[in-house]
Amino acid sequence: MSEAASSAPTAKVPDSPGRRAWRRLARHRPAIVSAAFLALILLLALVVPWVSPHAAAQGSDLQFSPPDGSHWFGTDVHGRDVFTRVFAGARISLLVGAVGAGVSLVIGVCWGMIAGYVGGRLDGWMMRIVDILYSLPSIVFVIVLITTLETYVKRWVVDWAPGLAPTVRMLLLFAGLGAVSWLTMARIVRGQVLTLRTRPFVLASQSLGASHRRILFRHILPNVLGIVIVYVTLTVPAIILYESFLSYLGLGIQPPEASLGTLIAEGAAQINPLRVFWWLIVCPGAVLALTLLALNFLGDGLRDAFDPREN
Amino acid sequence: MYFLRRLLFLVPLTLLIATMAFFLVRVAPGGPFDRERRPASPAVERALAAKYHLDESLASQYLRFLGLKWERRPDGTWGRVPGGLLAGDLGLSLKYRDHSVADIIRQGLPVSLTLGGMAFLFSMGIGIPMGFFTAVRRGTAGDWLGSALALVFLCIPGFVVGPVLILLFALQAGWFPVGLWGTPMHAVLPMVALGLYFGGRIARLTREGMTQALQSEFVRTARAKGASEFRVLLHHAFPIGVMPVVSYSGPMLADLLTGSFVVENIFQIPGIGVFMVNSSLSRDYTMVVGLVLLYAVLLLVLNLLVDVAYSLLDPRVRYE
């Protein structure tokens, strides 16, 4: 990182890779639009359940009212305002996505850094495990884990921290989804660390007697950070999708809480040949799809911005 | 040689997965008979547990599950208890009494595999041409539109596509049945709902692979020696450009199989996916272990086949 700057002390100091990436990202129009859109969704998710005149869980006599001026997304089977419920659900979906991606980030980066830095036989074994896990149906394991561990964890939580009992399912989702989503991250980080380990500035630091900890955290980690950010951005939509998939099957977020997946499932349950309640599916579905779209566009933009080959 | 070793490696791996699944479902609290009609007398419960050997120690149950349990027969001789995994027997379902796990799999699996296979072909059918077109027309409005469309496919999950398709084409237009399984018409909407996402994935992979192939030396050589553009694209660039799709098809088959949980649920299709969710919720031990094993073996074998195909298709890849 600092080698370029020191080799040409009189010339104009070149941008750091991080700043260059920011500049490139600012020129990437879809990524900027997506970032703005995500900020809007986040704001709505935080604010709407608070300021809305209709509470998310509050029912009324107005069943299945189509979208109008008072209920922008209509109402559901219990007369609840779908607009409020969608953004309360988006809040939970985003939370699960962010925390799950955080869990996968920690596991993936640690796994990849250790495998790549230590190398040798340990690396071989660790990557073998990743290969095996890749070829297994991860969602099947998440389903088995969630259904079997839930009662167990619940019993334990009730003893130790009764306040957390209603959120057990969410905690399991964080852990379970994070635990199956770190594989790509580990592979990428390992590849990066392998090449960085032999780069001159790392070797120089090593021969000057720097400790492993210093090399890992001072030299290697900052250099893998770019690609890590890119893949975290792409992991968030993947986890949101997983979560809504599980919620759709009734294995995710439990009522009265609702994520976007739960809302879509409720909408799908109201399909009947007599009357079409399209807003119950289209509204949460569109918010989910647009959020995922924006996250993917942003991830693509970040990938281009951090790509060292492009200029 | 390499593939033979991997094939042999499947055996201990399968055993390991079976063991993990076996103990995982059993250590969790709650049993398969908890949701029986209440009040079941303690005597009834004991009888049920005894019938399915749930009153034995875990170790004994495990040996029985593997088929390695010996016990004294009524006539006083020792013999192996029949059945067990090593004899290819997954046991009886604890929830759907009188049905063996193998029976249930035999009924549902062909349906799920048909659906998955159709969705596989559908996603290849829309994804590869889309990716090919956008890579060849790189930088044009057509490329932009096609790439955006691929991303849109990626972002609309099957459980949104499915109900919307039902609303539009089954309820409003009346062209297709709303659900169930049987005629080819029944399969169209589920196939689209399951395959659309993967079509987007494949389009992106093909575009990436084709773009790289088109920039490589051998394509330039082919152009230089005067091959027609058509031949350059289809004969030289395409076989290399499509390789990312080949290597993705392993994980994709995994996702297709598990993705069908939701699609089978939406369209009321009598496949195997429904059982996966229900049996793990109702602690149907034998069923859960059997299904986990089924999915794992299916995927391990499919992945191996994909790798074999990869090494056959790309002469640059060598496994040793």
Interface residues (C-beta under 8 A of the other chain):
Chain A: I132 Y134 S135 L136 P137 I139 V140 F141 I143 V144 L145 T147 T148 L149 T151 Y152 R155 P237 L241 S244 F245 Y248 L249 G250 L251 G261 I264 A265 G267 A268 I271 P273 V276 W278 I281 V282 G285 L288 A289 L290 L292 L293 N296 F297
Chain B: L13 I17 A21 L24 V25 V27 A28 P29 G30 L151 V152 L154 C155 I156 P157 F159 V160 G162 P163 V164 I166 L167 L171 Q172 V178 G250 P251 A254 L257 T258 F261 V262 N265 I266 M276 V277 S280 L281 R283 V288 L291 V292 Y295 A296 L299 L300 N303
